[in-house]
Amino acid sequence: MKKWQLVGSTTVLGTALFLGACGGAAEKSEDTGSKDAKSTESTESADTATKDLKGEVKGDGSTTVAPIVEKINEEFNTQYPDVTVSVGTSGTGGGFEKFIAGETDFSNASRDIKDEEKKALKDKKIDYTEFKIANDGLTVAVNKDNDFVDYLTFDELKKIYSGEAKTWKDVRADFPAEEIKAFSPDQSHGTYDFFSEEVLDKADIKAEKNADTNVIVSSVKDNKNGIGFFGYNFYQENKDSLKAVKIQGKDEKEPVEATEETVKDGSYALSRPLFIYAKNESLKNNEAFKEFMKFTLEKAGQASTDSGYVALEDKDYEADLKKLDEVK
């Protein structure tokens, strides 16, 4: 299981800004200087509070959500250098296992929590709060040299990933009679669950599976007849060496490309929300975690965009901040 952990040192940026402010104040009138002094006192108080915050925060879960949280954590670490935030990437399912076991404060997820996971948490008397932090468009991609697949319907995707179609000609009559090389995340990923539910009516996926999404991307790159699926972010990072496939949903008349607009408005058939599930007990008793979650919701929009995903509306983040504040 891949893990990343950020433990930083004290930043000097605040000091530099403080010195600049003091230099300017000397040239102002006495009244302005008094106001600046009050402002400086307020800043010093805030800085002290920031430096005084200590603690440990633990999370695990979706590799799809991880890039967003990583960007947020990098910025959080510069402001709260004495808080250690460690996050595993064992997949949505693996993250929920640790969450249910009481090993983590939060769990990243690229799908909704399942009924059996809800029950397991209830049995363990673990209360939680769900926070939606971004939108994703699960992207189907083929090899860059594939010159015959421009779009696929849900029925055609089902033929491929149920194992019914062995060659591309089995998918569509005018495709070549060449063997399909299908790749997929393994069962630990929310991406697997989402695709299985949306496309295969919850049936098992028949493909070469891997826990590492980067391996799936590489496999499609390396196989002329390869096809795979992964989060929008992974396609964006590799779009020069992959070919995205437009998708025609079950009730759609035309295939739709995964773009920021189609993912945001839900017109892309494989659009999905991304979540963080936070343990209420940790929010109440771990000040560092409560501050981390507040910081996350304040920064999630920009971090999502920077990570290659689609941000929510500002009002959605504001609603989640209100929800966070209500956990007492």
C-alpha positions as YAML, in Angstrom:
chain: A
units: angstrom
residues:
- id: 1
  name: MET
  ca: [0.00, 0.00, 0.00]
- id: 2
  name: LYS
  ca: [1.39, 3.33, -1.06]
- id: 3
  name: LYS
  ca: [1.42, 6.01, 1.63]
- id: 4
  name: TRP
  ca: [2.44, 9.62, 1.76]
- id: 5
  name: GLN
  ca: [3.06, 11.71, 4.84]
- id: 6
  name: LEU
  ca: [3.90, 15.36, 5.12]
- id: 7
  name: VAL
  ca: [5.73, 16.61, 8.18]
- id: 8
  name: GLY
  ca: [7.14, 20.08, 7.62]
- id: 9
  name: SER
  ca: [9.15, 22.73, 9.34]
- id: 10
  name: THR
  ca: [8.23, 26.25, 10.41]
- id: 11
  name: THR
  ca: [7.71, 28.70, 7.57]
- id: 12
  name: VAL
  ca: [9.38, 32.13, 7.55]
- id: 13
  name: LEU
  ca: [6.85, 33.75, 5.24]
- id: 14
  name: GLY
  ca: [4.78, 35.23, 8.08]
- id: 15
  name: THR
  ca: [7.90, 36.82, 9.61]
- id: 16
  name: ALA
  ca: [8.89, 38.42, 6.32]
- id: 17
  name: LEU
  ca: [5.44, 39.92, 5.83]
- id: 18
  name: PHE
  ca: [5.41, 41.19, 9.42]
- id: 19
  name: LEU
  ca: [8.73, 42.99, 8.99]
- id: 20
  name: GLY
  ca: [7.52, 44.60, 5.77]
- id: 21
  name: ALA
  ca: [4.41, 45.88, 7.51]
- id: 22
  name: CYS
  ca: [6.43, 47.40, 10.37]
- id: 23
  name: GLY
  ca: [8.76, 49.23, 7.95]
- id: 24
  name: GLY
  ca: [5.81, 50.87, 6.22]
- id: 25
  name: ALA
  ca: [4.15, 51.82, 9.50]
- id: 26
  name: ALA
  ca: [7.07, 54.01, 10.57]
- id: 27
  name: GLU
  ca: [6.31, 56.43, 7.75]
- id: 28
  name: LYS
  ca: [2.61, 56.79, 8.64]
- id: 29
  name: SER
  ca: [0.87, 59.21, 10.98]
- id: 30
  name: GLU
  ca: [0.49, 58.41, 14.67]
- id: 31
  name: ASP
  ca: [-3.18, 57.46, 14.19]
- id: 32
  name: THR
  ca: [-2.39, 55.08, 11.32]
- id: 33
  name: GLY
  ca: [0.46, 53.63, 13.34]
- id: 34
  name: SER
  ca: [-1.97, 52.86, 16.15]
- id: 35
  name: LYS
  ca: [-4.26, 51.01, 13.73]
- id: 36
  name: ASP
  ca: [-1.30, 49.10, 12.32]
- id: 37
  name: ALA
  ca: [-0.25, 48.15, 15.83]
- id: 38
  name: LYS
  ca: [-3.69, 46.70, 16.51]
- id: 39
  name: SER
  ca: [-3.54, 44.84, 13.20]
- id: 40
  name: THR
  ca: [-0.10, 43.51, 14.07]
- id: 41
  name: GLU
  ca: [-1.33, 42.34, 17.48]
- id: 42
  name: SER
  ca: [-4.20, 40.51, 15.79]
- id: 43
  name: THR
  ca: [-1.83, 38.91, 13.28]
- id: 44
  name: GLU
  ca: [0.59, 37.89, 16.02]
- id: 45
  name: SER
  ca: [-2.29, 36.35, 17.96]
- id: 46
  name: ALA
  ca: [-3.41, 34.37, 14.91]
- id: 47
  name: ASP
  ca: [0.16, 33.28, 14.17]
- id: 48
  name: THR
  ca: [0.60, 32.12, 17.75]
- id: 49
  name: ALA
  ca: [-2.62, 30.11, 17.56]
- id: 50
  name: THR
  ca: [-1.41, 28.55, 14.31]
- id: 51
  name: LYS
  ca: [1.97, 27.62, 15.73]
- id: 52
  name: ASP
  ca: [0.42, 26.27, 18.92]
- id: 53
  name: LEU
  ca: [-1.81, 23.76, 17.13]
- id: 54
  name: LYS
  ca: [-0.35, 20.31, 17.50]
- id: 55
  name: GLY
  ca: [-1.62, 16.83, 16.85]
- id: 56
  name: GLU
  ca: [-1.95, 13.90, 14.51]
- id: 57
  name: VAL
  ca: [-4.52, 13.19, 11.80]
- id: 58
  name: LYS
  ca: [-4.90, 9.85, 10.03]
- id: 59
  name: GLY
  ca: [-6.78, 9.04, 6.84]
- id: 60
  name: ASP
  ca: [-6.95, 6.41, 4.12]
- id: 61
  name: GLY
  ca: [-8.97, 5.53, 1.08]
- id: 62
  name: SER
  ca: [-9.42, 6.42, -2.57]
- id: 63
  name: THR
  ca: [-6.43, 6.91, -4.86]
- id: 64
  name: THR
  ca: [-8.72, 9.09, -6.97]
- id: 65
  name: VAL
  ca: [-9.34, 11.54, -4.12]
- id: 66
  name: ALA
  ca: [-5.73, 11.43, -2.87]
- id: 67
  name: PRO
  ca: [-4.28, 14.09, -5.23]
- id: 68
  name: ILE
  ca: [-6.82, 16.64, -3.97]
- id: 69
  name: VAL
  ca: [-6.08, 15.90, -0.32]
- id: 70
  name: GLU
  ca: [-2.34, 15.90, -0.97]
- id: 71
  name: LYS
  ca: [-2.45, 19.43, -2.41]
- id: 72
  name: ILE
  ca: [-4.54, 20.62, 0.53]
- id: 73
  name: ASN
  ca: [-2.21, 18.94, 3.01]
- id: 74
  name: GLU
  ca: [0.88, 20.60, 1.52]
- id: 75
  name: GLU
  ca: [-0.66, 24.02, 2.14]
- id: 76
  name: PHE
  ca: [-2.06, 23.03, 5.52]
- id: 77
  name: ASN
  ca: [1.39, 21.89, 6.60]
- id: 78
  name: THR
  ca: [2.94, 25.30, 5.96]
- id: 79
  name: GLN
  ca: [0.41, 26.90, 8.32]
- id: 80
  name: TYR
  ca: [0.32, 24.11, 10.90]
- id: 81
  name: PRO
  ca: [3.84, 22.64, 10.95]
- id: 82
  name: ASP
  ca: [3.28, 20.77, 14.21]
- id: 83
  name: VAL
  ca: [0.30, 18.80, 12.92]
- id: 84
  name: THR
  ca: [1.12, 15.49, 11.22]
- id: 85
  name: VAL
  ca: [-1.39, 14.42, 8.57]
- id: 86
  name: SER
  ca: [-0.80, 10.94, 7.14]
- id: 87
  name: VAL
  ca: [-3.00, 9.43, 4.45]
- id: 88
  name: GLY
  ca: [-2.92, 5.94, 2.97]
- id: 89
  name: THR
  ca: [-4.16, 5.12, -0.53]
- id: 90
  name: SER
  ca: [-5.47, 1.59, -0.18]
- id: 91
  name: GLY
  ca: [-8.58, 2.32, -2.25]
- id: 92
  name: THR
  ca: [-12.09, 3.28, -1.22]
- id: 93
  name: GLY
  ca: [-12.95, -0.18, 0.08]
- id: 94
  name: GLY
  ca: [-9.65, -0.56, 1.92]
- id: 95
  name: GLY
  ca: [-10.06, 2.89, 3.43]
- id: 96
  name: PHE
  ca: [-13.51, 2.06, 4.76]
- id: 97
  name: GLU
  ca: [-12.12, -1.12, 6.34]
- id: 98
  name: LYS
  ca: [-9.67, 0.96, 8.35]
- id: 99
  name: PHE
  ca: [-12.36, 3.54, 9.13]
- id: 100
  name: ILE
  ca: [-14.66, 0.82, 10.47]
- id: 101
  name: ALA
  ca: [-11.77, -0.64, 12.48]
- id: 102
  name: GLY
  ca: [-11.31, 2.74, 14.16]
- id: 103
  name: GLU
  ca: [-7.81, 3.23, 12.74]
- id: 104
  name: THR
  ca: [-8.48, 6.51, 10.92]
- id: 105
  name: ASP
  ca: [-10.10, 9.90, 11.43]
- id: 106
  name: PHE
  ca: [-11.36, 10.15, 7.87]
- id: 107
  name: SER
  ca: [-11.85, 8.06, 4.76]
- id: 108
  name: ASN
  ca: [-11.56, 9.28, 1.17]
- id: 109
  name: ALA
  ca: [-14.07, 7.73, -1.22]
- id: 110
  name: SER
  ca: [-14.77, 7.79, -4.96]
- id: 111
  name: ARG
  ca: [-18.24, 6.34, -4.41]
- id: 112
  name: ASP
  ca: [-21.07, 6.54, -1.88]
- id: 113
  name: ILE
  ca: [-20.68, 4.51, 1.27]
- id: 114
  name: LYS
  ca: [-22.31, 1.07, 0.90]
- id: 115
  name: ASP
  ca: [-25.18, -0.15, 3.10]
- id: 116
  name: GLU
  ca: [-23.01, -2.90, 4.57]
- id: 117
  name: GLU
  ca: [-20.33, -0.33, 5.47]
- id: 118
  name: LYS
  ca: [-22.97, 1.87, 7.11]
- id: 119
  name: LYS
  ca: [-24.14, -1.12, 9.14]
- id: 120
  name: ALA
  ca: [-20.61, -2.04, 10.17]
- id: 121
  name: LEU
  ca: [-20.00, 1.50, 11.40]
- id: 122
  name: LYS
  ca: [-23.30, 1.50, 13.26]
- id: 123
  name: ASP
  ca: [-22.39, -1.81, 14.92]
- id: 124
  name: LYS
  ca: [-19.10, -0.26, 16.04]
- id: 125
  name: LYS
  ca: [-20.99, 2.83, 17.26]
- id: 126
  name: ILE
  ca: [-18.97, 5.06, 14.94]
- id: 127
  name: ASP
  ca: [-20.88, 8.16, 13.85]
- id: 128
  name: TYR
  ca: [-19.63, 9.98, 10.78]
- id: 129
  name: THR
  ca: [-20.36, 12.93, 8.51]
- id: 130
  name: GLU
  ca: [-20.22, 12.82, 4.72]
- id: 131
  name: PHE
  ca: [-18.59, 15.72, 2.86]
- id: 132
  name: LYS
  ca: [-18.68, 15.99, -0.92]
- id: 133
  name: ILE
  ca: [-15.51, 17.73, -2.13]
- id: 134
  name: ALA
  ca: [-15.42, 17.49, -5.93]
- id: 135
  name: ASN
  ca: [-16.84, 15.92, -9.09]
- id: 136
  name: ASP
  ca: [-15.05, 13.40, -11.28]
- id: 137
  name: GLY
  ca: [-15.70, 11.98, -14.71]
- id: 138
  name: LEU
  ca: [-14.56, 8.37, -14.87]
- id: 139
  name: THR
  ca: [-12.72, 8.35, -18.19]
- id: 140
  name: VAL
  ca: [-12.53, 5.44, -20.62]
- id: 141
  name: ALA
  ca: [-9.39, 5.55, -22.74]
- id: 142
  name: VAL
  ca: [-7.79, 3.49, -25.49]
- id: 143
  name: ASN
  ca: [-4.30, 3.39, -26.95]
- id: 144
  name: LYS
  ca: [-3.22, 6.57, -28.74]
- id: 145
  name: ASP
  ca: [-2.78, 4.64, -32.01]
- id: 146
  name: ASN
  ca: [-6.31, 3.26, -31.94]
- id: 147
  name: ASP
  ca: [-7.93, 4.78, -35.05]
- id: 148
  name: PHE
  ca: [-11.32, 3.05, -34.94]
- id: 149
  name: VAL
  ca: [-12.84, 3.72, -31.50]
- id: 150
  name: ASP
  ca: [-14.24, 7.23, -31.10]
- id: 151
  name: TYR
  ca: [-17.17, 6.41, -28.84]
- id: 152
  name: LEU
  ca: [-18.72, 3.46, -27.04]
- id: 153
  name: THR
  ca: [-22.21, 2.82, -25.73]
- id: 154
  name: PHE
  ca: [-22.92, 1.35, -22.31]
- id: 155
  name: ASP
  ca: [-23.95, -1.89, -24.05]
- id: 156
  name: GLU
  ca: [-20.62, -2.04, -25.87]
- id: 157
  name: LEU
  ca: [-18.70, -1.33, -22.65]
- id: 158
  name: LYS
  ca: [-20.68, -4.13, -21.05]
- id: 159
  name: LYS
  ca: [-19.66, -6.53, -23.84]
- id: 160
  name: ILE
  ca: [-16.01, -5.65, -23.27]
- id: 161
  name: TYR
  ca: [-15.92, -5.76, -19.49]
- id: 162
  name: SER
  ca: [-18.22, -8.74, -19.03]
- id: 163
  name: GLY
  ca: [-15.85, -10.79, -21.15]
- id: 164
  name: GLU
  ca: [-18.51, -11.40, -23.80]
- id: 165
  name: ALA
  ca: [-16.47, -9.65, -26.50]
- id: 166
  name: LYS
  ca: [-13.10, -11.27, -27.15]
- id: 167
  name: THR
  ca: [-12.17, -9.16, -30.19]
- id: 168
  name: TRP
  ca: [-13.03, -5.61, -31.18]
- id: 169
  name: LYS
  ca: [-15.18, -7.00, -34.00]
- id: 170
  name: ASP
  ca: [-17.34, -8.64, -31.33]
- id: 171
  name: VAL
  ca: [-18.04, -5.14, -30.01]
- id: 172
  name: ARG
  ca: [-19.02, -3.57, -33.33]
- id: 173
  name: ALA
  ca: [-19.14, -5.20, -36.76]
- id: 174
  name: ASP
  ca: [-16.93, -2.61, -38.48]
- id: 175
  name: PHE
  ca: [-14.17, -2.87, -35.84]
- id: 176
  name: PRO
  ca: [-11.12, -5.06, -36.62]
- id: 177
  name: ALA
  ca: [-10.99, -8.71, -35.52]
- id: 178
  name: GLU
  ca: [-8.17, -8.04, -33.05]
- id: 179
  name: GLU
  ca: [-8.06, -9.30, -29.47]
- id: 180
  name: ILE
  ca: [-9.14, -6.79, -26.82]
- id: 181
  name: LYS
  ca: [-6.76, -6.05, -23.97]
- id: 182
  name: ALA
  ca: [-9.02, -4.76, -21.19]
- id: 183
  name: PHE
  ca: [-7.62, -3.25, -17.99]
- id: 184
  name: SER
  ca: [-9.38, -2.24, -14.78]
- id: 185
  name: PRO
  ca: [-8.81, -1.20, -11.16]
- id: 186
  name: ASP
  ca: [-9.19, -4.05, -8.70]
- id: 187
  name: GLN
  ca: [-11.99, -4.53, -6.17]
- id: 188
  name: SER
  ca: [-10.34, -2.33, -3.54]
- id: 189
  name: HIS
  ca: [-11.18, 0.76, -5.61]
- id: 190
  name: GLY
  ca: [-14.38, 2.77, -5.58]
- id: 191
  name: THR
  ca: [-13.76, 3.21, -9.31]
- id: 192
  name: TYR
  ca: [-14.26, -0.55, -9.75]
- id: 193
  name: ASP
  ca: [-17.51, -0.46, -7.77]
- id: 194
  name: PHE
  ca: [-18.82, 2.58, -9.61]
- id: 195
  name: PHE
  ca: [-18.13, 1.11, -13.07]
- id: 196
  name: SER
  ca: [-19.51, -2.30, -12.09]
- id: 197
  name: GLU
  ca: [-22.74, -0.74, -10.82]
- id: 198
  name: GLU
  ca: [-23.26, 1.78, -13.62]
- id: 199
  name: VAL
  ca: [-22.24, -0.36, -16.60]
- id: 200
  name: LEU
  ca: [-22.46, -4.03, -15.56]
- id: 201
  name: ASP
  ca: [-25.45, -3.94, -13.21]
- id: 202
  name: LYS
  ca: [-23.09, -4.85, -10.33]
- id: 203
  name: ALA
  ca: [-21.60, -7.90, -12.11]
- id: 204
  name: ASP
  ca: [-17.89, -8.70, -11.77]
- id: 205
  name: ILE
  ca: [-15.53, -6.98, -14.18]
- id: 206
  name: LYS
  ca: [-13.61, -9.32, -16.48]
- id: 207
  name: ALA
  ca: [-10.27, -7.65, -17.18]
- id: 208
  name: GLU
  ca: [-6.65, -7.54, -16.10]
- id: 209
  name: LYS
  ca: [-6.99, -5.82, -12.72]
- id: 210
  name: ASN
  ca: [-4.46, -3.81, -10.76]
- id: 211
  name: ALA
  ca: [-4.52, -1.86, -7.50]
- id: 212
  name: ASP
  ca: [-2.21, 0.81, -8.95]
- id: 213
  name: THR
  ca: [-4.01, 3.17, -11.33]
- id: 214
  name: ASN
  ca: [-0.69, 4.24, -12.85]
- id: 215
  name: VAL
  ca: [-0.11, 0.64, -13.94]
- id: 216
  name: ILE
  ca: [-3.51, 0.61, -15.68]
- id: 217
  name: VAL
  ca: [-2.62, 3.83, -17.52]
- id: 218
  name: SER
  ca: [0.74, 2.37, -18.59]
- id: 219
  name: SER
  ca: [-0.90, -0.88, -19.71]
- id: 220
  name: VAL
  ca: [-3.22, 0.98, -22.09]
- id: 221
  name: LYS
  ca: [-0.29, 3.01, -23.39]
- id: 222
  name: ASP
  ca: [1.71, -0.14, -24.07]
- id: 223
  name: ASN
  ca: [-1.03, -2.17, -25.80]
- id: 224
  name: LYS
  ca: [-2.29, -1.15, -29.24]
- id: 225
  name: ASN
  ca: [-5.61, -2.88, -28.54]
- id: 226
  name: GLY
  ca: [-5.76, -1.77, -24.90]
- id: 227
  name: ILE
  ca: [-8.68, -0.13, -23.12]
- id: 228
  name: GLY
  ca: [-8.95, 1.02, -19.51]
- id: 229
  name: PHE
  ca: [-10.81, 3.40, -17.21]
- id: 230
  name: PHE
  ca: [-9.76, 5.69, -14.37]
- id: 231
  name: GLY
  ca: [-10.45, 9.08, -12.82]
- id: 232
  name: TYR
  ca: [-10.50, 12.23, -14.98]
- id: 233
  name: ASN
  ca: [-7.32, 13.40, -13.27]
- id: 234
  name: PHE
  ca: [-5.32, 10.39, -14.46]
- id: 235
  name: TYR
  ca: [-6.43, 10.97, -18.04]
- id: 236
  name: GLN
  ca: [-5.61, 14.68, -17.86]
- id: 237
  name: GLU
  ca: [-2.08, 13.87, -16.71]
- id: 238
  name: ASN
  ca: [-1.60, 11.42, -19.60]
- id: 239
  name: LYS
  ca: [-3.76, 12.87, -22.37]
- id: 240
  name: ASP
  ca: [-0.82, 13.27, -24.75]
- id: 241
  name: SER
  ca: [-0.31, 9.50, -24.79]
- id: 242
  name: LEU
  ca: [-3.91, 8.24, -24.48]
- id: 243
  name: LYS
  ca: [-7.12, 8.66, -26.46]
- id: 244
  name: ALA
  ca: [-10.27, 9.39, -24.48]
- id: 245
  name: VAL
  ca: [-13.46, 7.68, -25.64]
- id: 246
  name: LYS
  ca: [-16.81, 9.47, -25.75]
- id: 247
  name: ILE
  ca: [-19.54, 7.59, -23.90]
- id: 248
  name: GLN
  ca: [-23.19, 7.18, -24.83]
- id: 249
  name: GLY
  ca: [-25.22, 6.45, -21.72]
- id: 250
  name: LYS
  ca: [-28.20, 4.13, -21.48]
- id: 251
  name: ASP
  ca: [-30.76, 6.89, -22.04]
- id: 252
  name: GLU
  ca: [-28.69, 9.17, -24.25]
- id: 253
  name: LYS
  ca: [-29.04, 9.67, -28.01]
- id: 254
  name: GLU
  ca: [-25.53, 11.00, -28.59]
- id: 255
  name: PRO
  ca: [-22.10, 10.16, -27.14]
- id: 256
  name: VAL
  ca: [-20.66, 12.75, -24.76]
- id: 257
  name: GLU
  ca: [-17.03, 13.66, -24.08]
- id: 258
  name: ALA
  ca: [-15.74, 13.98, -20.53]
- id: 259
  name: THR
  ca: [-15.01, 17.68, -20.01]
- id: 260
  name: GLU
  ca: [-15.17, 20.05, -17.07]
- id: 261
  name: GLU
  ca: [-18.58, 21.26, -18.25]
- id: 262
  name: THR
  ca: [-20.13, 17.82, -18.90]
- id: 263
  name: VAL
  ca: [-18.84, 16.43, -15.62]
- id: 264
  name: LYS
  ca: [-20.10, 19.44, -13.68]
- id: 265
  name: ASP
  ca: [-23.59, 19.38, -15.19]
- id: 266
  name: GLY
  ca: [-23.81, 15.57, -15.11]
- id: 267
  name: SER
  ca: [-24.41, 15.16, -18.85]
- id: 268
  name: TYR
  ca: [-21.39, 12.87, -19.06]
- id: 269
  name: ALA
  ca: [-22.78, 9.43, -18.21]
- id: 270
  name: LEU
  ca: [-19.87, 8.38, -15.99]
- id: 271
  name: SER
  ca: [-19.80, 11.52, -13.83]
- id: 272
  name: ARG
  ca: [-19.54, 10.89, -10.09]
- id: 273
  name: PRO
  ca: [-19.02, 12.75, -6.81]
- id: 274
  name: LEU
  ca: [-15.92, 12.42, -4.63]
- id: 275
  name: PHE
  ca: [-16.21, 12.31, -0.83]
- id: 276
  name: ILE
  ca: [-14.47, 12.54, 2.51]
- id: 277
  name: TYR
  ca: [-16.15, 10.70, 5.40]
- id: 278
  name: ALA
  ca: [-15.14, 12.15, 8.76]
- id: 279
  name: LYS
  ca: [-15.48, 10.46, 12.15]
- id: 280
  name: ASN
  ca: [-17.60, 12.68, 14.40]
- id: 281
  name: GLU
  ca: [-15.75, 11.67, 17.57]
- id: 282
  name: SER
  ca: [-12.48, 12.84, 16.02]
- id: 283
  name: LEU
  ca: [-14.06, 16.11, 14.92]
- id: 284
  name: LYS
  ca: [-15.20, 16.71, 18.50]
- id: 285
  name: ASN
  ca: [-12.08, 15.61, 20.35]
- id: 286
  name: ASN
  ca: [-9.18, 16.17, 17.95]
- id: 287
  name: GLU
  ca: [-8.74, 19.91, 17.44]
- id: 288
  name: ALA
  ca: [-6.09, 19.32, 14.76]
- id: 289
  name: PHE
  ca: [-8.51, 17.18, 12.74]
- id: 290
  name: LYS
  ca: [-11.36, 19.66, 13.06]
- id: 291
  name: GLU
  ca: [-9.06, 22.41, 11.77]
- id: 292
  name: PHE
  ca: [-7.81, 20.15, 8.97]
- id: 293
  name: MET
  ca: [-11.36, 19.45, 7.80]
- id: 294
  name: LYS
  ca: [-12.25, 23.16, 7.93]
- id: 295
  name: PHE
  ca: [-9.14, 23.95, 5.92]
- id: 296
  name: THR
  ca: [-9.97, 21.15, 3.46]
- id: 297
  name: LEU
  ca: [-13.46, 22.47, 2.74]
- id: 298
  name: GLU
  ca: [-12.14, 26.01, 2.32]
- id: 299
  name: LYS
  ca: [-9.45, 24.90, -0.15]
- id: 300
  name: ALA
  ca: [-11.15, 21.95, -1.89]
- id: 301
  name: GLY
  ca: [-12.44, 23.94, -4.86]
- id: 302
  name: GLN
  ca: [-9.04, 25.22, -5.97]
- id: 303
  name: ALA
  ca: [-7.29, 21.97, -5.05]
- id: 304
  name: SER
  ca: [-9.80, 20.00, -7.13]
- id: 305
  name: THR
  ca: [-9.20, 22.21, -10.15]
- id: 306
  name: ASP
  ca: [-5.42, 22.08, -9.68]
- id: 307
  name: SER
  ca: [-5.60, 18.28, -9.42]
- id: 308
  name: GLY
  ca: [-7.50, 17.89, -12.69]
- id: 309
  name: TYR
  ca: [-10.98, 17.39, -11.25]
- id: 310
  name: VAL
  ca: [-14.11, 19.57, -11.29]
- id: 311
  name: ALA
  ca: [-14.85, 21.85, -8.34]
- id: 312
  name: LEU
  ca: [-18.28, 22.19, -6.76]
- id: 313
  name: GLU
  ca: [-20.19, 25.46, -6.54]
- id: 314
  name: ASP
  ca: [-19.09, 27.80, -3.74]
- id: 315
  name: LYS
  ca: [-22.47, 27.37, -2.06]
- id: 316
  name: ASP
  ca: [-21.85, 23.61, -1.79]
- id: 317
  name: TYR
  ca: [-18.61, 24.13, 0.12]
- id: 318
  name: GLU
  ca: [-20.32, 26.74, 2.30]
- id: 319
  name: ALA
  ca: [-23.07, 24.24, 3.12]
- id: 320
  name: ASP
  ca: [-20.46, 21.64, 4.08]
- id: 321
  name: LEU
  ca: [-18.64, 24.15, 6.31]
- id: 322
  name: LYS
  ca: [-21.95, 24.78, 8.07]
- id: 323
  name: LYS
  ca: [-22.43, 21.03, 8.42]
- id: 324
  name: LEU
  ca: [-18.93, 20.73, 9.91]
- id: 325
  name: ASP
  ca: [-19.66, 23.50, 12.42]
- id: 326
  name: GLU
  ca: [-22.78, 21.66, 13.55]
- id: 327
  name: VAL
  ca: [-20.79, 18.61, 14.66]
- id: 328
  name: LYS
  ca: [-20.44, 19.38, 18.37]
...
